[in-house]
């Protein structure tokens, strides 16, 4: 049902470097480039993730309660995504671990404060 997601940034160069490495953990590659940002994907028929400067040219800000969840292949990939985010200067919002029966996740924020999750189903 989801075609793509976007998060805003106030520093496109830093955000592109951050997400290029972070999403590389999942095998994502650049799917599109524009003067406002870049989108990554794993296949043309799969959802894409993009980081963009706001269209209205105002400052990007995070929304309270907004979050993008990245579907990981397994707990090891959840762990790797969380670790990479922290290495790249992101912050932890909840370490990797089982959250409920069959749901494994980690939570983190990017350099602009956008909240993300990495998760997988273990059952």
Biopython code that builds the backbone (N, CA, C, O; Angstrom):
import numpy as np
from Bio.PDB.StructureBuilder import StructureBuilder

atoms = [
    (1, "UNK", "N", (0.797, -1.185, 0.000)),
    (1, "UNK", "CA", (0.000, 0.000, 0.000)),
    (1, "UNK", "C", (0.850, 1.265, 0.000)),
    (1, "UNK", "O", (0.439, 2.265, -0.589)),
    (2, "UNK", "N", (2.006, 1.260, 0.630)),
    (2, "UNK", "CA", (2.870, 2.436, 0.662)),
    (2, "UNK", "C", (3.739, 2.449, -0.589)),
    (2, "UNK", "O", (4.393, 1.456, -0.908)),
    (3, "UNK", "N", (3.742, 3.573, -1.293)),
    (3, "UNK", "CA", (4.572, 3.727, -2.486)),
    (3, "UNK", "C", (5.932, 4.298, -2.149)),
    (3, "UNK", "O", (6.957, 3.812, -2.628)),
    (4, "UNK", "N", (5.940, 5.351, -1.307)),
    (4, "UNK", "CA", (7.188, 5.935, -0.855)),
    (4, "UNK", "C", (6.924, 6.792, 0.374)),
    (4, "UNK", "O", (5.788, 7.180, 0.648)),
    (5, "UNK", "N", (7.984, 7.077, 1.102)),
    (5, "UNK", "CA", (7.929, 7.977, 2.240)),
    (5, "UNK", "C", (8.998, 9.037, 2.046)),
    (5, "UNK", "O", (9.989, 8.812, 1.352)),
    (6, "UNK", "N", (8.794, 10.181, 2.657)),
    (6, "UNK", "CA", (9.764, 11.276, 2.592)),
    (6, "UNK", "C", (9.951, 11.850, 3.986)),
    (6, "UNK", "O", (9.002, 11.944, 4.764)),
    (7, "UNK", "N", (11.171, 12.227, 4.289)),
    (7, "UNK", "CA", (11.458, 13.027, 5.472)),
    (7, "UNK", "C", (12.167, 14.279, 5.003)),
    (7, "UNK", "O", (12.840, 14.287, 3.972)),
    (8, "UNK", "N", (12.002, 15.343, 5.783)),
    (8, "UNK", "CA", (12.615, 16.612, 5.436)),
    (8, "UNK", "C", (13.983, 16.769, 6.053)),
    (8, "UNK", "O", (14.313, 16.127, 7.051)),
    (9, "UNK", "N", (14.781, 17.641, 5.439)),
    (9, "UNK", "CA", (16.102, 17.947, 5.959)),
    (9, "UNK", "C", (16.420, 19.415, 5.770)),
    (9, "UNK", "O", (15.909, 20.073, 4.864)),
    (10, "UNK", "N", (17.278, 19.914, 6.652)),
    (10, "UNK", "CA", (17.801, 21.273, 6.530)),
    (10, "UNK", "C", (19.238, 21.263, 6.054)),
    (10, "UNK", "O", (19.819, 22.325, 5.833)),
    (11, "UNK", "N", (19.824, 20.090, 5.890)),
    (11, "UNK", "CA", (21.188, 19.964, 5.379)),
    (11, "UNK", "C", (21.211, 18.757, 4.444)),
    (11, "UNK", "O", (21.480, 17.635, 4.872)),
    (12, "UNK", "N", (20.929, 18.996, 3.179)),
    (12, "UNK", "CA", (20.784, 17.911, 2.209)),
    (12, "UNK", "C", (22.043, 17.073, 2.078)),
    (12, "UNK", "O", (21.953, 15.846, 2.023)),
    (13, "UNK", "N", (23.206, 17.692, 2.026)),
    (13, "UNK", "CA", (24.444, 16.920, 1.871)),
    (13, "UNK", "C", (24.646, 15.936, 3.010)),
    (13, "UNK", "O", (24.959, 14.769, 2.776)),
    (14, "UNK", "N", (24.469, 16.402, 4.247)),
    (14, "UNK", "CA", (24.638, 15.515, 5.404)),
    (14, "UNK", "C", (23.577, 14.416, 5.408)),
    (14, "UNK", "O", (23.877, 13.261, 5.711)),
    (15, "UNK", "N", (22.344, 14.774, 5.074)),
    (15, "UNK", "CA", (21.257, 13.789, 5.078)),
    (15, "UNK", "C", (21.473, 12.732, 4.011)),
    (15, "UNK", "O", (21.231, 11.551, 4.258)),
    (16, "UNK", "N", (21.922, 13.131, 2.836)),
    (16, "UNK", "CA", (22.180, 12.171, 1.750)),
    (16, "UNK", "C", (23.295, 11.216, 2.154)),
    (16, "UNK", "O", (23.190, 10.014, 1.910)),
    (17, "UNK", "N", (24.354, 11.724, 2.763)),
    (17, "UNK", "CA", (25.448, 10.851, 3.217)),
    (17, "UNK", "C", (24.941, 9.888, 4.291)),
    (17, "UNK", "O", (25.252, 8.698, 4.251)),
    (18, "UNK", "N", (24.166, 10.393, 5.247)),
    (18, "UNK", "CA", (23.615, 9.582, 6.338)),
    (18, "UNK", "C", (22.738, 8.462, 5.785)),
    (18, "UNK", "O", (22.954, 7.293, 6.103)),
    (19, "UNK", "N", (21.753, 8.811, 4.963)),
    (19, "UNK", "CA", (20.823, 7.805, 4.453)),
    (19, "UNK", "C", (21.447, 6.896, 3.412)),
    (19, "UNK", "O", (21.049, 5.738, 3.290)),
    (20, "UNK", "N", (22.409, 7.391, 2.665)),
    (20, "UNK", "CA", (23.099, 6.521, 1.715)),
    (20, "UNK", "C", (23.758, 5.345, 2.424)),
    (20, "UNK", "O", (23.670, 4.203, 1.975)),
    (21, "UNK", "N", (24.422, 5.644, 3.541)),
    (21, "UNK", "CA", (25.061, 4.574, 4.316)),
    (21, "UNK", "C", (24.048, 3.735, 5.078)),
    (21, "UNK", "O", (24.129, 2.507, 5.085)),
    (22, "UNK", "N", (23.090, 4.403, 5.722)),
    (22, "UNK", "CA", (22.103, 3.675, 6.526)),
    (22, "UNK", "C", (21.293, 2.715, 5.664)),
    (22, "UNK", "O", (21.177, 1.535, 5.996)),
    (23, "UNK", "N", (20.735, 3.202, 4.568)),
    (23, "UNK", "CA", (19.893, 2.352, 3.724)),
    (23, "UNK", "C", (20.711, 1.354, 2.917)),
    (23, "UNK", "O", (20.173, 0.358, 2.433)),
    (24, "UNK", "N", (22.011, 1.615, 2.765)),
    (24, "UNK", "CA", (22.903, 0.638, 2.142)),
    (24, "UNK", "C", (22.950, -0.665, 2.926)),
    (24, "UNK", "O", (23.205, -1.722, 2.350)),
    (25, "UNK", "N", (22.706, -0.604, 4.244)),
    (25, "UNK", "CA", (22.642, -1.809, 5.076)),
    (25, "UNK", "C", (21.550, -2.746, 4.556)),
    (25, "UNK", "O", (21.651, -3.964, 4.704)),
    (26, "UNK", "N", (20.506, -2.174, 3.947)),
    (26, "UNK", "CA", (19.387, -2.955, 3.428)),
    (26, "UNK", "C", (19.535, -3.253, 1.939)),
    (26, "UNK", "O", (18.645, -3.853, 1.337)),
    (27, "UNK", "N", (20.643, -2.842, 1.344)),
    (27, "UNK", "CA", (20.856, -3.058, -0.084)),
    (27, "UNK", "C", (20.162, -2.032, -0.963)),
    (27, "UNK", "O", (20.060, -2.229, -2.174)),
    (28, "UNK", "N", (19.680, -0.934, -0.376)),
    (28, "UNK", "CA", (19.000, 0.098, -1.160)),
    (28, "UNK", "C", (20.000, 0.873, -2.009)),
    (28, "UNK", "O", (21.146, 1.095, -1.616)),
    (29, "UNK", "N", (19.530, 1.274, -3.182)),
    (29, "UNK", "CA", (20.337, 2.067, -4.102)),
    (29, "UNK", "C", (19.540, 3.302, -4.504)),
    (29, "UNK", "O", (18.318, 3.339, -4.359)),
    (30, "UNK", "N", (20.237, 4.305, -5.007)),
    (30, "UNK", "CA", (19.567, 5.534, -5.428)),
    (30, "UNK", "C", (18.572, 5.214, -6.535)),
    (30, "UNK", "O", (18.922, 4.602, -7.544)),
    (31, "UNK", "N", (17.332, 5.634, -6.333)),
    (31, "UNK", "CA", (16.268, 5.409, -7.310)),
    (31, "UNK", "C", (15.946, 6.684, -8.083)),
    (31, "UNK", "O", (15.523, 6.623, -9.238)),
    (32, "UNK", "N", (16.147, 7.841, -7.445)),
    (32, "UNK", "CA", (15.963, 9.114, -8.150)),
    (32, "UNK", "C", (16.771, 10.204, -7.467)),
    (32, "UNK", "O", (17.074, 10.118, -6.277)),
    (33, "UNK", "N", (17.111, 11.221, -8.227)),
    (33, "UNK", "CA", (17.800, 12.409, -7.717)),
    (33, "UNK", "C", (17.104, 13.637, -8.281)),
    (33, "UNK", "O", (16.659, 13.643, -9.429)),
    (34, "UNK", "N", (17.017, 14.673, -7.460)),
    (34, "UNK", "CA", (16.523, 15.957, -7.925)),
    (34, "UNK", "C", (17.323, 17.039, -7.214)),
    (34, "UNK", "O", (18.180, 16.735, -6.385)),
    (35, "UNK", "N", (17.054, 18.272, -7.525)),
    (35, "UNK", "CA", (17.760, 19.358, -6.856)),
    (35, "UNK", "C", (17.352, 19.480, -5.388)),
    (35, "UNK", "O", (18.061, 20.114, -4.606)),
    (36, "UNK", "N", (16.228, 18.889, -5.003)),
    (36, "UNK", "CA", (15.730, 18.940, -3.628)),
    (36, "UNK", "C", (16.039, 17.702, -2.807)),
    (36, "UNK", "O", (15.870, 17.729, -1.588)),
    (37, "UNK", "N", (16.487, 16.612, -3.432)),
    (37, "UNK", "CA", (16.743, 15.424, -2.638)),
    (37, "UNK", "C", (16.994, 14.174, -3.447)),
    (37, "UNK", "O", (17.154, 14.203, -4.667)),
    (38, "UNK", "N", (17.022, 13.072, -2.714)),
    (38, "UNK", "CA", (17.328, 11.759, -3.292)),
    (38, "UNK", "C", (16.375, 10.731, -2.684)),
    (38, "UNK", "O", (15.991, 10.829, -1.518)),
    (39, "UNK", "N", (16.004, 9.745, -3.499)),
    (39, "UNK", "CA", (15.207, 8.620, -3.030)),
    (39, "UNK", "C", (15.963, 7.326, -3.260)),
    (39, "UNK", "O", (16.661, 7.173, -4.262)),
    (40, "UNK", "N", (15.822, 6.398, -2.330)),
    (40, "UNK", "CA", (16.467, 5.090, -2.412)),
    (40, "UNK", "C", (15.403, 3.999, -2.452)),
    (40, "UNK", "O", (14.304, 4.169, -1.925)),
    (41, "UNK", "N", (15.738, 2.895, -3.075)),
    (41, "UNK", "CA", (14.844, 1.754, -3.099)),
    (41, "UNK", "C", (15.616, 0.473, -3.298)),
    (41, "UNK", "O", (16.797, 0.488, -3.645)),
    (42, "UNK", "N", (14.932, -0.644, -3.073)),
    (42, "UNK", "CA", (15.555, -1.959, -3.271)),
    (42, "UNK", "C", (15.111, -2.594, -4.580)),
    (42, "UNK", "O", (15.765, -3.514, -5.072)),
    (43, "UNK", "N", (14.003, -2.114, -5.155)),
    (43, "UNK", "CA", (13.491, -2.606, -6.439)),
    (43, "UNK", "C", (12.448, -1.609, -6.938)),
    (43, "UNK", "O", (11.805, -0.937, -6.131)),
    (44, "UNK", "N", (12.270, -1.502, -8.260)),
    (44, "UNK", "CA", (11.306, -0.537, -8.803)),
    (44, "UNK", "C", (9.864, -0.750, -8.328)),
    (44, "UNK", "O", (9.082, 0.199, -8.282)),
    (45, "UNK", "N", (9.516, -1.976, -7.980)),
    (45, "UNK", "CA", (8.142, -2.258, -7.554)),
    (45, "UNK", "C", (7.987, -2.302, -6.028)),
    (45, "UNK", "O", (6.959, -2.750, -5.522)),
    (46, "UNK", "N", (8.995, -1.843, -5.304)),
    (46, "UNK", "CA", (8.960, -1.819, -3.836)),
    (46, "UNK", "C", (8.923, -0.375, -3.347)),
    (46, "UNK", "O", (9.325, 0.530, -4.078)),
    (47, "UNK", "N", (8.449, -0.143, -2.126)),
    (47, "UNK", "CA", (8.412, 1.216, -1.590)),
    (47, "UNK", "C", (9.794, 1.868, -1.585)),
    (47, "UNK", "O", (10.819, 1.199, -1.454)),
    (48, "UNK", "N", (9.788, 3.180, -1.730)),
    (48, "UNK", "CA", (11.016, 3.957, -1.779)),
    (48, "UNK", "C", (11.048, 4.897, -0.569)),
    (48, "UNK", "O", (10.003, 5.275, -0.041)),
    (49, "UNK", "N", (12.244, 5.263, -0.144)),
    (49, "UNK", "CA", (12.460, 6.211, 0.944)),
    (49, "UNK", "C", (13.219, 7.405, 0.383)),
    (49, "UNK", "O", (14.223, 7.235, -0.308)),
    (50, "UNK", "N", (12.745, 8.612, 0.677)),
    (50, "UNK", "CA", (13.400, 9.810, 0.151)),
    (50, "UNK", "C", (13.672, 10.811, 1.269)),
    (50, "UNK", "O", (12.953, 10.868, 2.266)),
    (51, "UNK", "N", (14.725, 11.596, 1.078)),
    (51, "UNK", "CA", (15.019, 12.735, 1.940)),
    (51, "UNK", "C", (15.047, 13.962, 1.030)),
    (51, "UNK", "O", (15.703, 13.973, -0.012)),
    (52, "UNK", "N", (14.311, 14.995, 1.454)),
    (52, "UNK", "CA", (14.118, 16.171, 0.606)),
    (52, "UNK", "C", (14.157, 17.455, 1.422)),
    (52, "UNK", "O", (13.834, 17.458, 2.610)),
    (53, "UNK", "N", (14.549, 18.533, 0.784)),
    (53, "UNK", "CA", (14.328, 19.841, 1.385)),
    (53, "UNK", "C", (12.864, 20.192, 1.126)),
    (53, "UNK", "O", (12.324, 19.813, 0.087)),
    (54, "UNK", "N", (12.212, 20.902, 2.038)),
    (54, "UNK", "CA", (10.790, 21.202, 1.866)),
    (54, "UNK", "C", (10.492, 21.988, 0.579)),
    (54, "UNK", "O", (11.226, 22.902, 0.204)),
    (55, "UNK", "N", (9.416, 21.611, -0.070)),
    (55, "UNK", "CA", (8.986, 22.248, -1.309)),
    (55, "UNK", "C", (8.699, 23.733, -1.110)),
    (55, "UNK", "O", (8.964, 24.548, -1.993)),
    (56, "UNK", "N", (8.145, 24.082, 0.076)),
    (56, "UNK", "CA", (7.785, 25.484, 0.324)),
    (56, "UNK", "C", (8.971, 26.349, 0.749)),
    (56, "UNK", "O", (8.812, 27.529, 1.060)),
    (57, "UNK", "N", (10.159, 25.747, 0.759)),
    (57, "UNK", "CA", (11.408, 26.430, 1.096)),
    (57, "UNK", "C", (11.473, 26.914, 2.544)),
    (57, "UNK", "O", (12.350, 27.702, 2.898)),
    (58, "UNK", "N", (10.551, 26.447, 3.375)),
    (58, "UNK", "CA", (10.589, 26.760, 4.800)),
    (58, "UNK", "C", (11.491, 25.739, 5.490)),
    (58, "UNK", "O", (11.903, 24.753, 4.880)),
    (59, "UNK", "N", (11.792, 25.981, 6.754)),
    (59, "UNK", "CA", (12.640, 25.072, 7.518)),
    (59, "UNK", "C", (11.944, 23.726, 7.711)),
    (59, "UNK", "O", (10.759, 23.677, 8.043)),
    (60, "UNK", "N", (12.681, 22.633, 7.502)),
    (60, "UNK", "CA", (12.155, 21.292, 7.774)),
    (60, "UNK", "C", (12.022, 21.123, 9.278)),
    (60, "UNK", "O", (12.864, 21.600, 10.038)),
    (61, "UNK", "N", (10.957, 20.439, 9.711)),
    (61, "UNK", "CA", (10.758, 20.151, 11.124)),
    (61, "UNK", "C", (10.159, 18.757, 11.257)),
    (61, "UNK", "O", (9.571, 18.225, 10.315)),
    (62, "UNK", "N", (10.316, 18.181, 12.431)),
    (62, "UNK", "CA", (9.776, 16.837, 12.668)),
    (62, "UNK", "C", (8.398, 16.955, 13.299)),
    (62, "UNK", "O", (8.106, 17.930, 13.992)),
    (63, "UNK", "N", (7.573, 15.983, 13.064)),
    (63, "UNK", "CA", (6.234, 15.970, 13.648)),
    (63, "UNK", "C", (6.193, 15.053, 14.849)),
    (63, "UNK", "O", (6.725, 13.944, 14.805)),
    (64, "UNK", "N", (5.571, 15.501, 15.912)),
    (64, "UNK", "CA", (5.428, 14.669, 17.094)),
    (64, "UNK", "C", (4.446, 13.540, 16.783)),
    (64, "UNK", "O", (3.292, 13.791, 16.436)),
    (65, "UNK", "N", (4.902, 12.323, 16.906)),
    (65, "UNK", "CA", (4.072, 11.169, 16.598)),
    (65, "UNK", "C", (4.319, 10.597, 15.211)),
    (65, "UNK", "O", (3.839, 9.506, 14.901)),
    (66, "UNK", "N", (5.059, 11.314, 14.371)),
    (66, "UNK", "CA", (5.394, 10.802, 13.036)),
    (66, "UNK", "C", (6.598, 9.879, 13.119)),
    (66, "UNK", "O", (7.543, 10.136, 13.865)),
    (67, "UNK", "N", (6.553, 8.805, 12.347)),
    (67, "UNK", "CA", (7.664, 7.863, 12.316)),
    (67, "UNK", "C", (7.582, 7.067, 11.025)),
    (67, "UNK", "O", (6.496, 6.746, 10.543)),
    (68, "UNK", "N", (8.744, 6.755, 10.475)),
    (68, "UNK", "CA", (8.834, 5.872, 9.319)),
    (68, "UNK", "C", (9.451, 4.570, 9.805)),
    (68, "UNK", "O", (10.489, 4.582, 10.465)),
    (69, "UNK", "N", (8.815, 3.442, 9.480)),
    (69, "UNK", "CA", (9.325, 2.128, 9.883)),
    (69, "UNK", "C", (9.917, 1.424, 8.672)),
    (69, "UNK", "O", (9.254, 1.261, 7.647)),
    (70, "UNK", "N", (11.168, 1.010, 8.802)),
    (70, "UNK", "CA", (11.876, 0.288, 7.747)),
    (70, "UNK", "C", (11.732, -1.207, 7.985)),
    (70, "UNK", "O", (12.070, -1.698, 9.062)),
    (71, "UNK", "N", (11.236, -1.935, 6.993)),
    (71, "UNK", "CA", (11.042, -3.383, 7.120)),
    (71, "UNK", "C", (12.376, -4.088, 6.887)),
    (71, "UNK", "O", (12.884, -4.120, 5.766)),
    (72, "UNK", "N", (12.928, -4.640, 7.938)),
    (72, "UNK", "CA", (14.198, -5.354, 7.870)),
    (72, "UNK", "C", (13.957, -6.828, 7.580)),
    (72, "UNK", "O", (12.862, -7.348, 7.794)),
    (73, "UNK", "N", (14.985, -7.482, 7.098)),
    (73, "UNK", "CA", (14.883, -8.889, 6.737)),
    (73, "UNK", "C", (14.853, -9.811, 7.955)),
    (73, "UNK", "O", (14.223, -10.868, 7.931)),
    (74, "UNK", "N", (15.548, -9.393, 9.026)),
    (74, "UNK", "CA", (15.695, -10.251, 10.198)),
    (74, "UNK", "C", (16.234, -9.421, 11.363)),
    (74, "UNK", "O", (16.599, -8.262, 11.168)),
    (75, "UNK", "N", (16.292, -9.992, 12.580)),
    (75, "UNK", "CA", (16.822, -9.235, 13.719)),
    (75, "UNK", "C", (18.246, -8.730, 13.514)),
    (75, "UNK", "O", (18.581, -7.641, 13.980)),
    (76, "UNK", "N", (19.084, -9.492, 12.831)),
    (76, "UNK", "CA", (20.456, -9.031, 12.582)),
    (76, "UNK", "C", (20.466, -7.733, 11.775)),
    (76, "UNK", "O", (21.283, -6.849, 12.032)),
    (77, "UNK", "N", (19.561, -7.616, 10.803)),
    (77, "UNK", "CA", (19.510, -6.390, 10.019)),
    (77, "UNK", "C", (18.942, -5.232, 10.850)),
    (77, "UNK", "O", (19.378, -4.092, 10.689)),
    (78, "UNK", "N", (17.986, -5.506, 11.725)),
    (78, "UNK", "CA", (17.495, -4.476, 12.652)),
    (78, "UNK", "C", (18.665, -3.959, 13.487)),
    (78, "UNK", "O", (18.860, -2.750, 13.613)),
    (79, "UNK", "N", (19.435, -4.875, 14.053)),
    (79, "UNK", "CA", (20.591, -4.508, 14.873)),
    (79, "UNK", "C", (21.592, -3.680, 14.067)),
    (79, "UNK", "O", (22.110, -2.677, 14.558)),
    (80, "UNK", "N", (21.863, -4.101, 12.833)),
    (80, "UNK", "CA", (22.832, -3.404, 11.980)),
    (80, "UNK", "C", (22.356, -1.996, 11.631)),
    (80, "UNK", "O", (23.157, -1.061, 11.617)),
    (81, "UNK", "N", (21.070, -1.835, 11.352)),
    (81, "UNK", "CA", (20.534, -0.512, 11.041)),
    (81, "UNK", "C", (20.646, 0.419, 12.249)),
    (81, "UNK", "O", (21.067, 1.567, 12.110)),
    (82, "UNK", "N", (20.276, -0.065, 13.418)),
    (82, "UNK", "CA", (20.372, 0.742, 14.639)),
    (82, "UNK", "C", (21.827, 1.134, 14.890)),
    (82, "UNK", "O", (22.123, 2.299, 15.155)),
    (83, "UNK", "N", (22.717, 0.175, 14.808)),
    (83, "UNK", "CA", (24.140, 0.439, 15.040)),
    (83, "UNK", "C", (24.672, 1.465, 14.041)),
    (83, "UNK", "O", (25.382, 2.392, 14.431)),
    (84, "UNK", "N", (24.339, 1.311, 12.761)),
    (84, "UNK", "CA", (24.818, 2.229, 11.727)),
    (84, "UNK", "C", (24.293, 3.634, 11.989)),
    (84, "UNK", "O", (25.038, 4.605, 11.858)),
    (85, "UNK", "N", (23.025, 3.754, 12.355)),
    (85, "UNK", "CA", (22.449, 5.062, 12.637)),
    (85, "UNK", "C", (23.232, 5.775, 13.736)),
    (85, "UNK", "O", (23.569, 6.951, 13.597)),
    (86, "UNK", "N", (23.517, 5.079, 14.811)),
    (86, "UNK", "CA", (24.252, 5.677, 15.925)),
    (86, "UNK", "C", (25.668, 6.040, 15.480)),
    (86, "UNK", "O", (26.163, 7.112, 15.830)),
    (87, "UNK", "N", (26.329, 5.171, 14.716)),
    (87, "UNK", "CA", (27.674, 5.463, 14.198)),
    (87, "UNK", "C", (27.684, 6.724, 13.340)),
    (87, "UNK", "O", (28.665, 7.469, 13.335)),
    (88, "UNK", "N", (26.592, 6.962, 12.615)),
    (88, "UNK", "CA", (26.509, 8.105, 11.705)),
    (88, "UNK", "C", (26.072, 9.395, 12.398)),
    (88, "UNK", "O", (25.922, 10.429, 11.748)),
    (89, "UNK", "N", (25.869, 9.337, 13.708)),
    (89, "UNK", "CA", (25.510, 10.540, 14.454)),
    (89, "UNK", "C", (24.046, 10.639, 14.824)),
    (89, "UNK", "O", (23.627, 11.638, 15.408)),
    (90, "UNK", "N", (23.253, 9.623, 14.499)),
    (90, "UNK", "CA", (21.852, 9.598, 14.903)),
    (90, "UNK", "C", (21.748, 9.292, 16.389)),
    (90, "UNK", "O", (22.756, 9.034, 17.047)),
    (91, "UNK", "N", (20.536, 9.321, 16.915)),
    (91, "UNK", "CA", (20.331, 9.064, 18.335)),
    (91, "UNK", "C", (19.380, 7.890, 18.553)),
    (91, "UNK", "O", (18.497, 7.620, 17.739)),
    (92, "UNK", "N", (19.584, 7.213, 19.659)),
    (92, "UNK", "CA", (18.773, 6.051, 20.012)),
    (92, "UNK", "C", (17.460, 6.501, 20.641)),
    (92, "UNK", "O", (17.436, 7.362, 21.521)),
    (93, "UNK", "N", (16.373, 5.902, 20.174)),
    (93, "UNK", "CA", (15.049, 6.134, 20.759)),
    (93, "UNK", "C", (14.511, 4.846, 21.375)),
    (93, "UNK", "O", (13.398, 4.826, 21.901)),
    (94, "UNK", "N", (15.286, 3.785, 21.313)),
    (94, "UNK", "CA", (14.896, 2.489, 21.866)),
    (94, "UNK", "C", (15.784, 1.427, 21.246)),
    (94, "UNK", "O", (15.722, 1.207, 20.036)),
    (95, "UNK", "N", (16.611, 0.760, 22.046)),
    (95, "UNK", "CA", (17.550, -0.216, 21.500)),
    (95, "UNK", "C", (16.852, -1.421, 20.872)),
    (95, "UNK", "O", (15.681, -1.675, 21.151)),
    (96, "UNK", "N", (17.566, -2.159, 20.029)),
    (96, "UNK", "CA", (16.980, -3.345, 19.405)),
    (96, "UNK", "C", (16.529, -4.367, 20.436)),
    (96, "UNK", "O", (17.180, -4.577, 21.460)),
    (97, "UNK", "N", (15.405, -4.993, 20.142)),
    (97, "UNK", "CA", (14.917, -6.040, 21.022)),
    (97, "UNK", "C", (13.492, -6.437, 20.678)),
    (97, "UNK", "O", (12.825, -5.799, 19.863)),
    (98, "UNK", "N", (13.040, -7.519, 21.327)),
    (98, "UNK", "CA", (11.669, -7.990, 21.136)),
    (98, "UNK", "C", (10.728, -7.001, 21.823)),
    (98, "UNK", "O", (10.925, -6.646, 22.985)),
    (99, "UNK", "N", (9.715, -6.568, 21.097)),
    (99, "UNK", "CA", (8.746, -5.610, 21.640)),
    (99, "UNK", "C", (7.448, -6.312, 22.036)),
    (99, "UNK", "O", (6.768, -5.895, 22.973)),
    (100, "UNK", "N", (7.127, -7.340, 21.339)),
    (100, "UNK", "CA", (5.977, -8.171, 21.659)),
    (100, "UNK", "C", (6.210, -9.515, 20.989)),
    (100, "UNK", "O", (7.216, -9.700, 20.304)),
    (101, "UNK", "N", (5.323, -10.422, 21.173)),
    (101, "UNK", "CA", (5.483, -11.756, 20.614)),
    (101, "UNK", "C", (5.613, -11.693, 19.091)),
    (101, "UNK", "O", (4.657, -11.370, 18.386)),
    (102, "UNK", "N", (6.804, -12.004, 18.604)),
    (102, "UNK", "CA", (7.024, -12.042, 17.163)),
    (102, "UNK", "C", (7.385, -10.719, 16.518)),
    (102, "UNK", "O", (7.537, -10.670, 15.298)),
    (103, "UNK", "N", (7.529, -9.636, 17.286)),
    (103, "UNK", "CA", (7.859, -8.316, 16.743)),
    (103, "UNK", "C", (9.174, -7.849, 17.343)),
    (103, "UNK", "O", (9.271, -7.654, 18.554)),
    (104, "UNK", "N", (10.195, -7.667, 16.495)),
    (104, "UNK", "CA", (11.534, -7.250, 16.909)),
    (104, "UNK", "C", (11.808, -5.890, 16.286)),
    (104, "UNK", "O", (11.633, -5.723, 15.079)),
    (105, "UNK", "N", (12.237, -4.908, 17.090)),
    (105, "UNK", "CA", (12.385, -3.559, 16.553)),
    (105, "UNK", "C", (13.453, -2.754, 17.283)),
    (105, "UNK", "O", (13.874, -3.095, 18.388)),
    (106, "UNK", "N", (13.876, -1.677, 16.628)),
    (106, "UNK", "CA", (14.757, -0.668, 17.206)),
    (106, "UNK", "C", (14.251, 0.687, 16.724)),
    (106, "UNK", "O", (13.670, 0.791, 15.643)),
    (107, "UNK", "N", (14.472, 1.715, 17.523)),
    (107, "UNK", "CA", (13.990, 3.052, 17.201)),
    (107, "UNK", "C", (15.149, 4.040, 17.271)),
    (107, "UNK", "O", (16.007, 3.942, 18.148)),
    (108, "UNK", "N", (15.168, 4.994, 16.339)),
    (108, "UNK", "CA", (16.258, 5.960, 16.293)),
    (108, "UNK", "C", (15.832, 7.215, 15.549)),
    (108, "UNK", "O", (14.812, 7.230, 14.859)),
    (109, "UNK", "N", (16.631, 8.271, 15.702)),
    (109, "UNK", "CA", (16.386, 9.539, 15.007)),
    (109, "UNK", "C", (17.574, 9.872, 14.122)),
    (109, "UNK", "O", (18.726, 9.606, 14.466)),
    (110, "UNK", "N", (17.263, 10.466, 12.965)),
    (110, "UNK", "CA", (18.311, 10.879, 12.032)),
    (110, "UNK", "C", (18.928, 12.200, 12.483)),
    (110, "UNK", "O", (18.628, 12.681, 13.576)),
    (111, "UNK", "N", (19.777, 12.782, 11.662)),
    (111, "UNK", "CA", (20.486, 14.006, 12.013)),
    (111, "UNK", "C", (19.572, 15.220, 12.128)),
    (111, "UNK", "O", (19.934, 16.199, 12.781)),
    (112, "UNK", "N", (18.390, 15.175, 11.503)),
    (112, "UNK", "CA", (17.421, 16.265, 11.598)),
    (112, "UNK", "C", (16.369, 16.021, 12.671)),
    (112, "UNK", "O", (15.494, 16.861, 12.878)),
    (113, "UNK", "N", (16.442, 14.879, 13.360)),
    (113, "UNK", "CA", (15.479, 14.556, 14.408)),
    (113, "UNK", "C", (14.278, 13.748, 13.946)),
    (113, "UNK", "O", (13.367, 13.496, 14.734)),
    (114, "UNK", "N", (14.261, 13.334, 12.676)),
    (114, "UNK", "CA", (13.170, 12.487, 12.185)),
    (114, "UNK", "C", (13.261, 11.124, 12.850)),
    (114, "UNK", "O", (14.338, 10.532, 12.917)),
    (115, "UNK", "N", (12.125, 10.622, 13.346)),
    (115, "UNK", "CA", (12.111, 9.326, 14.037)),
    (115, "UNK", "C", (11.869, 8.195, 13.031)),
    (115, "UNK", "O", (10.986, 8.259, 12.176)),
    (116, "UNK", "N", (12.699, 7.162, 13.178)),
    (116, "UNK", "CA", (12.581, 5.970, 12.348)),
    (116, "UNK", "C", (12.581, 4.731, 13.225)),
    (116, "UNK", "O", (13.038, 4.757, 14.368)),
    (117, "UNK", "N", (12.068, 3.665, 12.677)),
    (117, "UNK", "CA", (12.135, 2.355, 13.309)),
    (117, "UNK", "C", (12.652, 1.368, 12.281)),
    (117, "UNK", "O", (12.448, 1.544, 11.080)),
    (118, "UNK", "N", (13.307, 0.348, 12.747)),
    (118, "UNK", "CA", (13.636, -0.813, 11.924)),
    (118, "UNK", "C", (12.957, -1.986, 12.630)),
    (118, "UNK", "O", (13.057, -2.120, 13.849)),
    (119, "UNK", "N", (12.273, -2.825, 11.874)),
    (119, "UNK", "CA", (11.539, -3.908, 12.510)),
    (119, "UNK", "C", (11.540, -5.148, 11.610)),
    (119, "UNK", "O", (11.805, -5.072, 10.410)),
    (120, "UNK", "N", (11.240, -6.269, 12.222)),
    (120, "UNK", "CA", (10.978, -7.503, 11.484)),
    (120, "UNK", "C", (10.039, -8.359, 12.326)),
    (120, "UNK", "O", (9.947, -8.208, 13.545)),
    (121, "UNK", "N", (9.361, -9.240, 11.652)),
    (121, "UNK", "CA", (8.501, -10.206, 12.322)),
    (121, "UNK", "C", (9.315, -11.489, 12.477)),
    (121, "UNK", "O", (9.937, -11.956, 11.522)),
    (122, "UNK", "N", (9.307, -12.051, 13.675)),
    (122, "UNK", "CA", (10.126, -13.233, 13.934)),
    (122, "UNK", "C", (9.299, -14.505, 13.979)),
    (122, "UNK", "O", (9.842, -15.590, 14.186)),
    (123, "UNK", "N", (8.005, -14.387, 13.789)),
    (123, "UNK", "CA", (7.139, -15.570, 13.749)),
    (123, "UNK", "C", (6.381, -15.598, 12.461)),
    (123, "UNK", "O", (5.594, -16.515, 12.228)),
]
sb = StructureBuilder()
sb.init_structure("model")
sb.init_model(0)
sb.init_chain("A")
sb.init_seg("    ")
for serial, (resi, resn, name, xyz) in enumerate(atoms, 1):
    if name == "N":
        sb.init_residue(resn, " ", resi, " ")
    sb.init_atom(name, np.array(xyz, "f"), 0.0, 1.0, " ", f" {name:<3s}", serial, name[0])
structure = sb.get_structure()
